[in-house]
Amino acid sequence: MSLTVDQSFAREARDVLGGVRRALAELVGSVGADPTQPQEISRKYGLDKTLSWKITRVICEDDALEAVRLMPGRPGLRIFIDALERSGAPTDRAERVRQAVEEYETFIETHSGDRETFETMIGGVSKEVARRRGEALRKQAFTANSGIWGVRSRAQVNLHFCAPNAQNPDMLDLGVVCGLVDFSRLRPDARWAVSSIVSVEAGGVLREAFDIRPLHAEVPYGEAPVVPEFCSSPMPKLAAVKTQEQRTRFEFVEGPVGNTAAATCILGWVARSSVPRYAQPNDDVGELMSHFNTPTEIAFVDMYVHRDLMRSMPPSMHLYSQMPGGPIYPKEGPAHGQLALPEDLLDLGSPPDMTAAPLPMLGSLVEFGITRMGHGLRDFHGYRLRLRYPPIPTLSVFRFKLEPKA
């Protein structure tokens, strides 16, 4: 039912936007101007360069819905119409534009009430609009959440490694390298989790305690599994907190504020022979999860799969709300609480291409994780989600079908 409503809204929106675009194109054509030359239009008719650029883009954009974010407001459109009418455009062409703009504004008022809400609604039926509009909204949320919670980070890293266990190939080794880069406080009393460890079975059931080992050889078993060579020195104090939900949370305690006290903390661990490799009765799906809880400028969520597991690939990526007031994944199933994910999953290839990593340390972190898992980079295929200003609190999920045992 919701799909039908979305399609109907999209058709109506395209129709009304198409009316504005056609009317503007006819108006520009009536004075012999070229809509692909915004600078010339600006110079000839004494118009603001940005205004001319926006209107020509509205006319020339391939998809009418993409033009929404470029549409000038009423005052700008009025200035443009009047300027061309004074320069000889027929009155009926100018009036046609005014009528089309009025129909457009009435459509917005009827369906959303204001332009910002209208752009958000258009994002539900146009992926490119959703990507552009969504990033702008998430950036605003990042700024607001940083002020509310008193913390922020430049980047969040969550790297997952998956390979058959050497002693028992029917089981999988799962490794994780994760953390916050350039984490800083805006308030000295802010105590904040860098990461946490938890495992769930099919249906969202929390698993009993399982054997987690630090990836770094010099970190004693039972201590916070830091990776010192990638952490700030000296490292701020990190506390390990056990929760009632069978979760271990690693968190920064209170400390100094600002960029001069910014810290990078990277953790790494592996669970050997932790989950079945093959499909089981009532459990034929594998999932690797990452929480977004920190106001962050950019997040990297990667999955590196051993070549022997490629029959189960590629994975799909999903984003779920973790708001307490609504359905929370995984307890309430995959059909509820899912959010739009505007960015596509990047295929990094085999071996994974690290040359395009926008975070300098990322390639070294991947090599560290794979080496500590006991393998080489050429043994793995990589996938990446790169998301600017990830919404919080949410959960990203790599999901893949487990292969049946031959």
N, C-alpha and C positions, 0 to 999 in steps of 0.2 A: 504493500500500500504506500509506504513512504517513497519508494522508487517512482511510482506513478505521479505522486505530488511533485517530486523534484523535477521530473521530466516536464510536467505541465508548466511549472514555474520557469524552467529554463527556456521553454519555447516562447512563453509570453515575454520574458526578459529580452530574448534575442529579437523578437518582433519589434518591441518598442525601441530598443537600441538601434536596430536596423533602420527604423524610421528617422531617427536623428542623424545617423550616418549618411543616409541617402540625401536627406535635405541639405546637410552641410556640403556634401559633394556637389550637389546641383548649384548651390549658392556660390561656391568657389569657382566652379566651371563657368558660371554665367558672366564672370568678369575676366575670363581667360587666364586664371591663375592655375598653377600646377601644384596639386596637393602633396607631391613628393619633394617640394622645394620650400620648406618652412622658413628658411632665412630670407628668401626672396619675397615671400608673402609679408613677412615682418617688415622688411625694408620699404616695400612699395606702398603698404597701407598704414605705416606708422604704428605697428602693433608690437606689444611686448614679445620678445623672442620665445619665452617659455610658453606663452599663450598660443602662439602660432604653432609651435612644435607639438603641443598637446592636441590641438584640433586636427592637425594633419595626421597625427598618429591615430586619432579616433576614426578618421576617414579610411585610413589605409590598413589598419590592423586586420589580420586574416580572420580572426574570430571576434564577433561582436562582443561577446562576454569579456574578452581581454581588454576591451576599450573602457570598461567601467572605471578602472583605477585612474584613467587619464582624462576622464570627462571633466572639463572646467565647471566651476560653479555658475550660478545664474548671472552674476555681475560680469564675469569674463566672457560668457557667451553673448551677453547683450553688447558688450564693447565690440566684439568681433563682427556680429551681425550689422550693427550700426555703421562700422567702418566700411564694410563692403557695400552697404546700401548707399552710402555717401559717394562711393567711387563708381556708381553706375549699375549695381546689381538690381535687377527688377524687384519691385516691391512685393510681388506675389511670391518670389523665391525666398525673400527675407521673412515674409509672414509664415511660409511653410516651415521654416526652421523654428520660428518662435512657437508655432503650434506643436511641432514634434517635441521640442524641449518641454513644453507644458505637459504633454502626455507622459513624457519620461518622468518628470517630477511628481506627477499624480500617481504613477505606478509605484514609485519609491514610497510615497506617503501611505499608499494603500497597503503595501506588502511589508514594509519595514519601519517606516516612520522617519528615518534619517539615512543619509548616504553611507555613513560608516557601517551601520547595521546591514544595509543593502549589499555592500561589498563583501561582508562576512557571509551573507546568504548565497551570493554568487559563488563564493569559494566552495560551497557544497556541491556545485554542479560543474565547476571548471577547475581542473587541477592546477593550472598555472596561476589563476587568480588566487586559489587557496594557498599556494606556495608563497606568493608575494605578500598577500594580505596576512597570512598566518605568521610569517616571520616578523612582520611589523608589530603584530599584536603580542607575540611571544617576547619581543624585545622590550615592549612596555611592561609586560608582566615580570621580566627579569629585573628591571629597574625597581619596580614596586616591591617584589619579593625580597630583593637585597636589602631594601630599607626596612621592611617589616621584620625579617628574620635576623638581620644584622650580619650576614655573611654573603660571600660570592666567590666564584672561582673562574679562572680564565678558561679552563677546559676540564672535562670529565672523560676518563678513559675506562672502557670496559672491554677487555679482550678475552674471548673464550677459545679454548683449545680442546679438540676432541679427537681421540685416537684409540685404536684397540689396545687392550692391555697385553703386554708382552708375554706374561705367564698364562693368561686365560683370554684368548682372542674373542670369546663369546661375551666378554665384559668390556666396558669402556673406561678409559682414563679421562677425567675432565679437569682441565686446568683453567685458572683465571688469573689475569693480571689486570688490576684496576686501581683507580685512585683519582685524586683531585690535583690539578696543576695550578699553581699560583693561587691557592686558597687564601683569602684574607677576611678579617673581621671588620665590621663597622661598629661593633660594640664589644667591649672587653669581656662581658659576661656570657658571650655566645659560646655555647658548647655544641659541637657538631659532629655528626657521624661521617666518616670518610667512606666506609663501606660496611657490609655485613655479610654473613654467611648463613644460608638456609637452604634446605633441599626439600622438594615436594614430590609426591608420587602422583599418579593419575588421579584426577578428580580433585586436585588441590590439597590432598592429605599431606600434612607435614611428616617427613621421615624421622625416624629415630636417629640418634647421634651416629654419624658416620666419620670415617677416618680422614681428617684433613691434615695435610703436611705442607709446611712452607716450601715454596719453590727455591728459595735461596738456601744454599747448603749451610751457611753459617748461622742461620736463625734457629734457635732451639725449638724443638717441638713443644707446643703449648703456648708459645708467646705470639704476639701479633706478627703475622707473616710479612713484615716489611721487606722491601727490596732496597737496601741502603744506597746503592750506587745511583738510584734514580730519585732519591729523596733529598730534601733540603738538609743542609748541615750547618748548625745543629738542628736536629728534628724536634719540633714541638712535642710535648708529652702526648702520647697516644694511649687511651684507656680501652681495655677490652671489657665490654658489658654483656653479661648473659641475660637474655630476656625470657619471659614465660613462654614465648612462641617458639622455643627451641632455636633461637637465633642468637648468633654472636655478633655484636655490633662493635666496630672499632671507631672510636671518636676522639677528636681533638678536645682537650679540656680548655677552660677559659685561658685567655692570653691577650697579648697586645694587639692593637688595631692598625689598619692601614697597609699600604703597599710595602713599607719597609719591614713589616712583619709577615709578609706573604710567605706561604710554605707550600711545598709540593710533597705529597705523600703517595707512594705507590706500594701496593700490597700484591702478593702473589702466592697462590696455593694450588695444590693438586689433590684430587681425590682419586686414588688408584682403584681400579676394578669396582667402580662405584655404582654403575647402572648397566642393565643388560644392553647388549649391542643390537639384538634382534627383537622383532615384534613379539609381544606376549599377549595372552588372552586378555581382551579388554584394555590393552595398552599398546597401541601401535604408533604412537607419536612421541617424538623427542622434543624437548624445549630447553632453551638456555635463556635465562632472564637477567635483566639489568634494571635496577631502580634509578629513577631520576628524582632526587629529593633536594638537591642543592641548586640555588640560582647560578646558572653556568652560561658562559658565552657560547660555548660549542661543545658538543658531546660526540665521541667516537665509540661506536659499539661494533666490534669486529667478531667474526667467527672464523676460525681456522680449522679445517677439516682434513684429516689424514686421507690420502688418496684411496685407501682401501674402503672408505666409507662413502665414496662419491656416488654410489648408486642411489643413495637416499637424498641426494642434492638436486637442485638448489633448495635452500630453505626459503621460507617466506618470513617477512618481518611484520610484527603487529605492535600496536601501542595501546595500552589500557590505562584507564583512570584508576587511581588508588585513593580517591576521595572517600572518606568514611561514610558520607551520606548517601552513596550510591553503590551499585554492584561493584565488588572488588574481585579482580582476577588473582589467583585461579580458583578461589573457593566457589564462585558462582558461575563458572563455566565460560567458554570462549565466546558465547553469543551476546554477552552483556558487558557494557562498560568500555567497548572498543572506541578509540578515538581515530580521527582522520590522521593519516601519516603522509604528509605532502612530499617527502623526499623518497626517491627510489633507492633500492638496495644496490650498492656498487659491487660488481664482480671483479675482484682483484686478481683472478687468474691463478695459474699454477706454474712456477712458484708465485706467491703473492707479490704483486708489484708495489714496492715501497717507495718508488721515486716520487709519487704524487702526494705523499703524506704531508699535510699542511702543518703538522705539529712535529718539529724536528726529532723529538725523542721517540716518536711512534714506531719507526722502523726498528730501533734498538730494542724497544720493549717487546715487539713481536719476536725478534730473533732470540731474546732472552727466554721468553716463555716456551718457544718450541724446543730450544736446546735443553732447557731444564726438564722438559717432558721426556727427553731422551730421543729426540728425532732431529732431522735437518729440515731447513726451510723448503727444500725441493720436494719434500714428502707431503706438502700441504697445499690446499686450495683456500683462498681467502674471500670473505664477503664483508662489506662494511656499510653501516648506516652512519651518515654524518648529518647531524641535526643541530642547527644554530638555535640557541636559547630554548632548550627542551622544556616543555611544560612540566610543572611539578604540582603534586606528586603523581608520577606515572610509572608504568612498568613497560619496558620494551621486551619483546619475546621473539627470539629466533625459533621457528617451528619447522619441523621436518618429519617425514614419514620414516619410521623404522623399517628396514628391509626384513622380509621373512627369511628364516633360516632355511637354506637349501636342504 
